[in-house]
Amino acid sequence: MGENDFVSLLLKAQRLQKVAQKLQEQSDSLEAEVRLKIEALLSERNELRWRVDPFSANANSLADVDF
């Protein structure tokens, strides 16, 4: 393997590393966004449960209620 081949492979590896880093950043961002949406949906679900039947065994706990 010649020096040019080695340099070419090194440059490709660096580009792939940059692409992998960008993909990881996008993945982290999407994961955070999904977590926020899930938390919002769970909160909404709990609020709706309390509106339907505040004394139901299905409701999570009194700590979730605003008095």
DRENLUMMAR-382646 format. One line per field, with one value per atom (N, C-alpha, C): residue number from 0; residue in one letter; atom name; x, y, z. Coordinates in pm, 1 decimal, decimal comma, padded with zeros to 6 digits. Layout:
N
n <- NUM	...
res <- a	...
atom <- CA	...
xx <- X	...
yy <- Y	...
zz <- Z	...
REM end
This chain:
67
n <- 0	0	0	1	1	1	2	2	2	3	3	3	4	4	4	5	5	5	6	6	6	7	7	7	8	8	8	9	9	9	10	10	10	11	11	11	12	12	12	13	13	13	14	14	14	15	15	15	16	16	16	17	17	17	18	18	18	19	19	19	20	20	20	21	21	21	22	22	22	23	23	23	24	24	24	25	25	25	26	26	26	27	27	27	28	28	28	29	29	29	30	30	30	31	31	31	32	32	32	33	33	33	34	34	34	35	35	35	36	36	36	37	37	37	38	38	38	39	39	39	40	40	40	41	41	41	42	42	42	43	43	43	44	44	44	45	45	45	46	46	46	47	47	47	48	48	48	49	49	49	50	50	50	51	51	51	52	52	52	53	53	53	54	54	54	55	55	55	56	56	56	57	57	57	58	58	58	59	59	59	60	60	60	61	61	61	62	62	62	63	63	63	64	64	64	65	65	65	66	66	66
res <- m	m	m	g	g	g	e	e	e	n	n	n	d	d	d	f	f	f	v	v	v	s	s	s	l	l	l	l	l	l	l	l	l	k	k	k	a	a	a	q	q	q	r	r	r	l	l	l	q	q	q	k	k	k	v	v	v	a	a	a	q	q	q	k	k	k	l	l	l	q	q	q	e	e	e	q	q	q	s	s	s	d	d	d	s	s	s	l	l	l	e	e	e	a	a	a	e	e	e	v	v	v	r	r	r	l	l	l	k	k	k	i	i	i	e	e	e	a	a	a	l	l	l	l	l	l	s	s	s	e	e	e	r	r	r	n	n	n	e	e	e	l	l	l	r	r	r	w	w	w	r	r	r	v	v	v	d	d	d	p	p	p	f	f	f	s	s	s	a	a	a	n	n	n	a	a	a	n	n	n	s	s	s	l	l	l	a	a	a	d	d	d	v	v	v	d	d	d	f	f	f
atom <- N	CA	C	N	CA	C	N	CA	C	N	CA	C	N	CA	C	N	CA	C	N	CA	C	N	CA	C	N	CA	C	N	CA	C	N	CA	C	N	CA	C	N	CA	C	N	CA	C	N	CA	C	N	CA	C	N	CA	C	N	CA	C	N	CA	C	N	CA	C	N	CA	C	N	CA	C	N	CA	C	N	CA	C	N	CA	C	N	CA	C	N	CA	C	N	CA	C	N	CA	C	N	CA	C	N	CA	C	N	CA	C	N	CA	C	N	CA	C	N	CA	C	N	CA	C	N	CA	C	N	CA	C	N	CA	C	N	CA	C	N	CA	C	N	CA	C	N	CA	C	N	CA	C	N	CA	C	N	CA	C	N	CA	C	N	CA	C	N	CA	C	N	CA	C	N	CA	C	N	CA	C	N	CA	C	N	CA	C	N	CA	C	N	CA	C	N	CA	C	N	CA	C	N	CA	C	N	CA	C	N	CA	C	N	CA	C	N	CA	C	N	CA	C	N	CA	C	N	CA	C	N	CA	C
xx <- 00085,4	00000,0	00089,5	00064,3	00146,1	00103,6	00184,8	00158,0	00027,8	-00000,6	-00124,6	-00246,8	-00237,8	-00349,2	-00374,4	-00266,4	-00278,5	-00342,5	-00297,8	-00353,2	-00500,4	-00532,6	-00671,3	-00759,0	-00711,9	-00787,2	-00801,4	-00697,0	-00701,6	-00804,6	-00808,1	-00905,9	-01048,4	-01067,8	-01200,3	-01242,6	-01149,1	-01179,3	-01218,8	-01150,7	-01184,0	-01322,8	-01355,1	-01488,8	-01596,3	-01570,0	-01666,6	-01684,4	-01576,4	-01584,6	-01671,4	-01657,1	-01739,4	-01886,4	-01912,0	-02050,3	-02108,5	-02030,8	-02077,1	-02107,2	-02024,0	-02045,8	-02174,8	-02198,1	-02321,2	-02444,3	-02435,2	-02546,9	-02574,5	-02469,8	-02487,0	-02553,6	-02513,0	-02574,7	-02722,4	-02755,3	-02895,4	-02973,8	-02913,6	-02978,7	-03006,2	-02908,1	-02925,3	-03036,2	-03039,5	-03141,1	-03280,7	-03291,9	-03421,2	-03464,8	-03370,1	-03403,2	-03457,1	-03394,0	-03440,4	-03579,8	-03602,1	-03733,1	-03841,2	-03810,6	-03906,6	-03936,0	-03833,2	-03853,9	-03947,0	-03926,4	-04013,0	-04157,0	-04175,3	-04310,7	-04376,8	-04300,7	-04355,3	-04396,0	-04310,3	-04343,3	-04469,5	-04482,7	-04601,6	-04726,6	-04716,1	-04831,2	-04869,2	-04770,7	-04799,7	-04865,1	-04817,3	-04876,1	-05021,1	-05044,1	-05180,3	-05270,8	-05218,5	-05296,0	-05334,5	-05239,3	-05267,7	-05371,0	-05360,2	-05457,4	-05597,4	-05606,2	-05736,4	-05792,8	-05708,8	-05755,7	-05819,1	-05753,8	-05807,4	-05937,6	-05949,3	-06074,1	-06189,0	-06160,6	-06265,2	-06306,7	-06209,4	-06239,8	-06125,3	-06135,2	-06024,2	-05994,7	-06087,9	-06065,9	-06041,8	-06018,9	-05997,0	-05865,3	-05863,4	-05740,0	-05640,2	-05688,3	-05598,3	-05515,6	-05560,7	-05485,3	-05355,0	-05251,1	-05118,8	-05107,1	-05120,7	-05107,7	-05159,9	-05180,8	-05225,7	-05117,5	-04994,4	-04884,8	-04898,2	-04972,5	-04990,3	-05102,0	-05174,7	-05291,0	-05252,3	-05298,8	-05279,8	-05397,4	-05369,6	-05477,1	-05489,0
yy <- -00117,5	00000,0	00123,2	00210,2	00329,6	00439,9	00543,3	00656,3	00726,3	00738,1	00802,1	00723,6	00590,1	00506,8	00528,6	00536,4	00557,1	00692,3	00796,2	00931,0	00933,1	00868,1	00861,4	00791,9	00680,6	00609,0	00692,4	00762,8	00847,8	00959,5	01021,2	01127,1	01072,6	00954,3	00891,8	00861,1	00812,1	00781,0	00907,0	01017,4	01143,4	01191,9	01179,6	01219,7	01132,0	01002,0	00911,4	00942,3	00979,6	01015,2	01139,4	01238,0	01358,8	01325,8	01239,8	01198,8	01125,6	01036,1	00961,5	01056,1	01157,3	01254,3	01332,8	01375,9	01449,6	01361,9	01235,8	01144,0	01121,9	01111,6	01094,7	01217,1	01336,1	01459,3	01464,5	01426,9	01424,9	01322,3	01207,8	01102,9	01150,5	01215,1	01267,1	01371,2	01457,8	01561,6	01500,9	01404,0	01337,9	01262,1	01198,2	01125,6	01221,0	01336,2	01435,3	01485,7	01509,5	01556,1	01451,4	01326,6	01218,4	01204,9	01214,9	01206,6	01317,3	01439,2	01550,2	01525,7	01474,1	01446,6	01336,7	01233,9	01125,3	01178,4	01260,1	01317,6	01403,0	01480,7	01564,7	01479,3	01372,4	01283,9	01212,1	01167,6	01101,6	01198,6	01320,6	01422,0	01449,3	01461,2	01484,2	01365,9	01245,5	01126,1	01126,2	01158,6	01160,3	01266,6	01382,4	01489,1	01444,1	01378,3	01330,2	01223,2	01138,3	01036,4	01101,6	01205,1	01271,5	01343,7	01396,8	01464,2	01364,9	01245,8	01145,2	01088,1	01050,0	00990,4	01018,6	01127,2	01166,1	01066,4	00977,2	00881,7	00740,9	00730,7	00601,4	00539,5	00407,6	00335,2	00347,6	00386,5	00401,7	00529,3	00625,6	00749,9	00721,7	00791,9	00760,1	00784,7	00907,8	00936,8	01076,4	01102,9	01235,9	01340,3	01297,4	01390,6	01455,8	01392,5	01445,3	01548,9	01569,1	01657,3	01795,4	01898,5	02035,9	02072,4	02103,1	02140,6	02290,3
zz <- 00000,0	00000,0	00000,0	-00094,6	-00108,5	-00013,5	-00007,9	00080,9	00042,7	-00087,2	-00133,0	-00087,4	-00091,5	-00046,0	00103,1	00179,3	00323,5	00353,6	00286,1	00305,9	00266,4	00156,9	00111,4	00215,2	00268,5	00371,9	00498,8	00534,3	00652,7	00636,1	00518,8	00492,1	00494,1	00436,5	00438,8	00581,7	00661,8	00801,9	00878,3	00851,9	00917,9	00877,5	00749,5	00703,1	00766,0	00771,6	00833,5	00981,7	01047,0	01188,2	01207,2	01118,8	01126,4	01102,3	01004,5	00976,1	01096,6	01155,3	01272,5	01388,2	01406,5	01513,4	01489,9	01366,8	01335,4	01355,5	01314,5	01334,3	01482,7	01562,6	01706,7	01767,5	01723,3	01772,8	01735,9	01613,1	01570,3	01650,6	01674,2	01751,7	01894,3	01955,9	02091,6	02096,3	01995,5	01989,6	01973,7	01884,2	01863,9	01988,7	02055,5	02178,2	02284,1	02299,1	02395,9	02359,4	02231,5	02185,0	02212,1	02184,7	02208,1	02357,4	02440,3	02585,4	02633,7	02583,9	02623,1	02580,2	02459,3	02411,1	02493,0	02527,2	02609,0	02746,2	02807,4	02937,9	02929,8	02823,8	02807,2	02790,7	02712,6	02693,4	02822,3	02898,4	03025,8	03123,4	03124,3	03210,6	03170,7	03041,0	02991,1	03025,1	03008,7	03041,7	03189,5	03276,0	03419,3	03453,9	03390,5	03413,9	03371,0	03257,1	03209,9	03302,3	03355,0	03450,2	03572,4	03623,5	03741,8	03709,8	03591,5	03554,1	03543,7	03492,6	03475,8	03610,5	03692,3	03822,1	03918,8	03994,6	04081,6	04193,2	04222,6	04331,5	04280,0	04152,9	04089,1	04133,8	04139,1	04171,3	04057,4	03939,7	03825,5	03832,5	03909,4	03920,1	03993,5	03956,8	04010,6	04160,0	04204,2	04346,4	04375,0	04503,0	04541,8	04518,8	04508,5	04482,9	04345,7	04256,3	04121,5	04112,6	04222,7	04220,1	04270,7	04200,6	04246,9	04335,7	04462,1	04553,7	04562,8
REM end
